[in-house]
Amino acid sequence: MTQMTEQAHAADTRSWWSRNQMRAAPWLFLAPGIAFFAVYVILPIFQSFHISFYRWDGLGEATPVGLDNYRQLFEDRAFYVSLRNNVKWLLLYLLAIPAGLAIALFLNQQIKGMRLYKSLFFFPFVISQVVVGLVFVWFYNPAIGLWNPLIGLFGFAPMNVLGNPNTVTYGIIAAGLWPQIAYCMILYLTGLNAVDPEQVEAARLDGAKGWKMLWYVILPQLRPATFIAVVVTVIGALRSFDMVSVMTRGGPFGSSRVLAYYMFEVSLSEYGFRMGYGAAIAVILFLIMLVYIAFFLWRMWRDERAA
Amino acid sequence: MFPTPVERQSAAVQATYKALVPLALILWLLPLLMVALFSIKPDGDFTSGNLWGMPSSFAGFENYTRVFTDSSMPRYLLNSIFITVPTVIGAVALSCMTGFALAVYRFKGNLWLFFMFVAGNFVPFQILMVPVRDLTINLGLYDTRLGLVLFHIAFQTGFCTLFMRNFIRALPRELIEAARVEGVSEIRIFWYVVLPLMRPAIAALSVLIFTFIWNDYFWAVVLTQGVESQPVTAGITAFNSQFRAAYHMMSAGSIIAALPPVMMFFLMQKHFIAGLTLGAVK
């Protein structure tokens, strides 16, 4: 870096550089980042849209088929199963937010060893989803897992959570919630740390306590934490690929597929390399996500203007 | 403080609380504790039906040694390191520059570029999958660690730019203005004035990206195939089919695969949480 400046000063480009460096510098700094991002992220989005209008096995010639892939999609039972499961994921995943808040409130004390307790509660978030998936596969396993004896304590009959099409998706979502709750918990713990103690004391003198205090005094101050929790939870729910892939491969009978997994299955697995059809599924998933991206950007734009 | 600190309450409440916290923790981590227990049991315990009791003998040492001697696990771990470390360096380096440019200069399109990085960071991976795989094959980088690294650097630059830009924005602007008045060139300002102040952001981002990339599974299965280049998240599947139904071995293998980010977290806890909760407090 320094060398470059020295060269620029020494050569006859000096005057140009010193005259224009305020205008040139930002683009100099941005160039490598933009180049990488454009090639690997921005362009592929448009390419996927393009590919979704073709029939293509990934190797040979691609045949343009117009809207055929989308037409086929709307008659595809597996697509609707995946979509319905995505809705389940989205709704149930949001439980991570109140659950995370509850644990954060439970742990927001100053007893001895609290720091370690908090880290251990946060622990599941640091483990890869693949391992979380495996851990829960064994936990649910009717032969070796603790799940059946555990629910047996409450009088429930043993069940095969991941083998039953009616329970499998809930079983995977529960596993996915585990790290997500930990994430929301840490967001709220940080938020609670910054709650203004004077306001809390003042409200206490006014007789506020319990739920009222939480709703009217604490939660408004936790809004930034809640906003981030919602954003990361929604995105996490729509990205649910790892868990499904590791725990059930979409089974039994395709009943636990989600769009992210079905897309992968269609394009790259034994079902054949139908890249165009896969791209069409990806486009649908992208459009769903776009609603949230637009919402997030709008909020950011508003904050930027206020700043 | 909310809720009311327990110190202000009766001794009975305090004692109950202190007993409740570890109990809740055990329940919370139960699935993981089960796997940890499996990993130190000898094979015989599973056939004799001693699943959740004390291990009949401590076999932890053998099991974990076997993970390293009888499988490709060391290779997968090494691949993970060679994928994760270059990605961290690359993404942090690129985003130091993009973050600086977007935070310090006013120019047309600044906010749009920033939004492009932010939006790109949120897109579902599937919309990138087919073209990125195709590009990687055409570059001759399919099933190589480099192919994976290049993509990861590019994708993480989105999140890192968001992070760095907001961090630099919060630095005192007077420092930069003062340097400009002195006639210091823009590149020197970046290198000598701003970069030293970014150390905490660089630390926080490095631990976060390390964890994200180490734990990546999707791109590992899309862009790599064999033991030569697959990271441990993808390799664990092969490991598990090698030790099919040997739950003590599969448990030990999973714990080994999960360990590096866990250690990173406990060593760099402060930075990790600072990075993760950026923006959770205004």
Contacts between the chains, C-beta under 8 A, distances in Angstrom:
chain1	res1	chain2	res2	distance
A	1	B	187	5.3
A	1	B	188	7.9
A	1	B	190	7.5
A	1	B	191	5.1
A	2	B	187	7.5
A	2	B	188	7.0
A	2	B	191	6.9
A	4	B	187	6.6
A	5	B	185	5.0
A	5	B	187	5.0
A	5	B	188	6.2
A	8	B	185	8.0
A	9	B	185	8.0
A	21	B	185	6.5
A	21	B	186	5.2
A	22	B	105	7.4
A	22	B	186	7.0
A	23	B	107	7.3
A	25	B	101	7.4
A	25	B	105	6.8
A	25	B	186	3.9
A	25	B	187	7.1
A	26	B	101	4.1
A	26	B	102	7.8
A	26	B	104	7.7
A	26	B	105	4.0
A	26	B	107	5.6
A	26	B	110	7.8
A	27	B	101	7.7
A	28	B	187	7.8
A	29	B	97	4.1
A	29	B	98	6.6
A	29	B	100	5.7
A	29	B	101	3.8
A	29	B	190	7.0
A	30	B	97	7.1
A	30	B	98	5.5
A	30	B	101	4.7
A	30	B	102	7.5
A	30	B	113	7.0
A	32	B	94	5.6
A	32	B	97	6.8
A	33	B	94	4.5
A	33	B	95	6.7
A	33	B	97	6.3
A	33	B	98	3.7
A	33	B	117	7.8
A	33	B	157	5.2
A	33	B	161	6.6
A	34	B	98	7.5
A	34	B	113	7.3
A	36	B	94	6.5
A	36	B	150	7.8
A	36	B	153	6.2
A	36	B	154	4.0
A	36	B	157	5.9
A	37	B	116	7.5
A	37	B	117	6.5
A	37	B	120	6.2
A	37	B	154	5.7
A	37	B	157	5.5
A	37	B	158	6.5
A	39	B	135	7.4
A	39	B	154	6.8
A	40	B	128	7.4
A	40	B	132	6.2
A	40	B	135	7.6
A	40	B	150	7.2
A	40	B	151	5.4
A	40	B	154	3.5
A	40	B	155	6.4
A	41	B	120	4.4
A	41	B	123	7.2
A	41	B	128	6.5
A	41	B	154	6.0
A	41	B	155	6.0
A	41	B	158	6.7
A	42	B	116	6.9
A	42	B	120	6.3
A	43	B	131	7.1
A	44	B	127	7.2
A	44	B	128	4.4
A	44	B	130	7.9
A	44	B	131	3.7
A	44	B	132	5.4
A	44	B	135	7.5
A	45	B	123	6.5
A	45	B	127	5.5
A	45	B	128	6.9
A	47	B	130	7.6
A	47	B	131	3.9
A	48	B	127	4.9
A	48	B	128	7.1
A	48	B	129	7.9
A	48	B	130	6.1
A	48	B	131	6.0
A	51	B	130	5.8
A	51	B	131	7.2
A	58	B	130	7.5
A	58	B	133	7.9
A	58	B	134	7.2
A	105	B	2	7.6
A	105	B	3	5.8
A	106	B	21	7.9
A	106	B	24	7.2
A	107	B	21	7.4
A	108	B	1	7.2
A	108	B	2	7.1
A	108	B	3	6.6
A	109	B	3	7.9
A	109	B	5	6.2
A	109	B	6	5.4
A	109	B	17	7.0
A	110	B	5	6.5
A	110	B	7	7.4
A	111	B	6	6.8
A	111	B	17	7.1
A	111	B	18	5.9
A	111	B	21	7.3
A	117	B	21	5.8
A	117	B	22	7.6
A	117	B	25	6.1
A	119	B	265	7.7
A	119	B	266	6.9
A	119	B	269	6.3
A	120	B	25	5.8
A	120	B	29	6.9
A	121	B	25	6.5
A	121	B	28	6.1
A	123	B	29	6.9
A	123	B	32	7.6
A	123	B	262	7.2
A	123	B	265	8.0
A	124	B	29	7.7
A	124	B	32	7.3
A	126	B	211	6.2
A	126	B	261	5.1
A	126	B	262	5.3
A	126	B	264	7.9
A	126	B	265	4.5
A	127	B	32	7.8
A	127	B	215	7.7
A	127	B	258	4.5
A	127	B	261	7.3
A	127	B	262	6.7
A	128	B	214	6.9
A	128	B	215	3.5
A	128	B	217	6.9
A	128	B	233	5.3
A	128	B	257	7.0
A	128	B	258	6.0
A	128	B	261	7.2
A	129	B	215	6.6
A	129	B	217	6.6
A	130	B	215	7.4
A	130	B	217	5.0
A	130	B	233	4.7
A	130	B	236	6.1
A	130	B	257	7.5
A	131	B	233	8.0
A	131	B	236	7.4
A	131	B	254	4.8
A	131	B	255	7.9
A	131	B	257	5.9
A	131	B	258	4.3
A	134	B	35	8.0
A	134	B	236	7.3
A	134	B	240	7.5
A	134	B	250	7.3
A	134	B	254	5.2
A	135	B	31	5.0
A	135	B	32	5.9
A	135	B	34	7.8
A	135	B	35	5.1
A	135	B	254	6.9
A	136	B	31	6.0
A	138	B	31	7.9
A	138	B	34	7.1
A	138	B	35	6.3
A	138	B	38	7.3
A	138	B	247	6.7
A	138	B	250	7.8
A	138	B	251	7.4
A	139	B	30	7.8
A	139	B	31	4.1
A	139	B	34	6.2
A	139	B	35	7.9
A	144	B	38	7.9
A	144	B	46	7.2
A	144	B	51	5.6
A	144	B	247	6.0
A	145	B	34	7.5
A	146	B	30	6.5
A	146	B	31	7.4
A	146	B	34	5.2
A	146	B	52	6.5
A	149	B	52	7.8
A	150	B	30	7.8
A	178	B	31	7.7
A	183	B	276	7.5
A	186	B	273	6.2
A	186	B	276	6.3
A	186	B	277	6.3
A	187	B	276	7.8
A	187	B	277	5.7
A	187	B	280	4.8
A	188	B	280	8.0
A	190	B	273	7.0
A	190	B	277	4.0
A	190	B	280	4.8
A	190	B	281	6.0
A	191	B	277	8.0
A	191	B	280	5.3
A	191	B	281	6.1
A	192	B	2	6.9
A	193	B	281	7.6
A	194	B	281	4.3
A	195	B	2	6.2
A	197	B	1	6.3
A	200	B	1	6.8
A	200	B	2	5.4
A	209	B	4	7.9
A	213	B	2	6.6
A	214	B	2	7.4
A	217	B	2	7.6
A	218	B	2	5.2
A	224	B	279	6.3
A	224	B	280	5.7
A	224	B	281	6.3
A	224	B	282	4.9
A	225	B	277	7.7
A	225	B	280	4.3
A	225	B	281	7.3
A	228	B	277	7.9
A	228	B	279	5.7
A	228	B	280	5.5
A	235	B	122	5.9
A	238	B	124	6.1
A	239	B	124	6.3
A	239	B	125	7.0
A	241	B	125	7.2
A	241	B	126	7.9
A	241	B	217	7.6
A	241	B	218	5.3
A	242	B	217	4.6
A	242	B	218	6.7
A	245	B	217	7.3
A	245	B	221	7.7
A	246	B	217	7.6
A	246	B	237	7.7
A	259	B	126	7.5
A	260	B	124	6.4
A	260	B	125	7.4
A	260	B	126	5.5
A	263	B	126	4.4
A	263	B	129	7.3
A	264	B	126	6.9
A	264	B	129	7.2
A	264	B	218	7.9
A	264	B	222	7.7
A	267	B	129	6.8
A	267	B	130	6.1
A	268	B	129	7.9
A	268	B	133	8.0
A	268	B	222	6.9
A	275	B	130	5.0
A	278	B	126	7.7
A	278	B	129	7.5
A	278	B	130	6.3
A	279	B	130	5.4
A	281	B	126	7.1
A	282	B	124	6.9
A	282	B	126	4.0
A	282	B	127	4.5
A	282	B	129	6.8
A	282	B	130	7.5
A	283	B	127	6.8
A	285	B	124	4.8
A	285	B	126	5.7
A	285	B	127	6.9
A	286	B	123	6.3
A	286	B	124	5.8
A	286	B	126	7.7
A	286	B	127	4.3
A	289	B	122	6.6
A	289	B	123	6.5
A	289	B	124	5.3
A	292	B	122	7.2
A	293	B	119	5.1
A	293	B	122	4.9
A	293	B	123	7.4
A	296	B	118	7.4
A	296	B	122	7.0
A	297	B	115	5.4
A	297	B	118	6.7
A	297	B	119	6.2
A	300	B	115	7.3
A	300	B	118	6.9
A	301	B	111	7.5
A	301	B	115	7.5
A	304	B	111	6.5
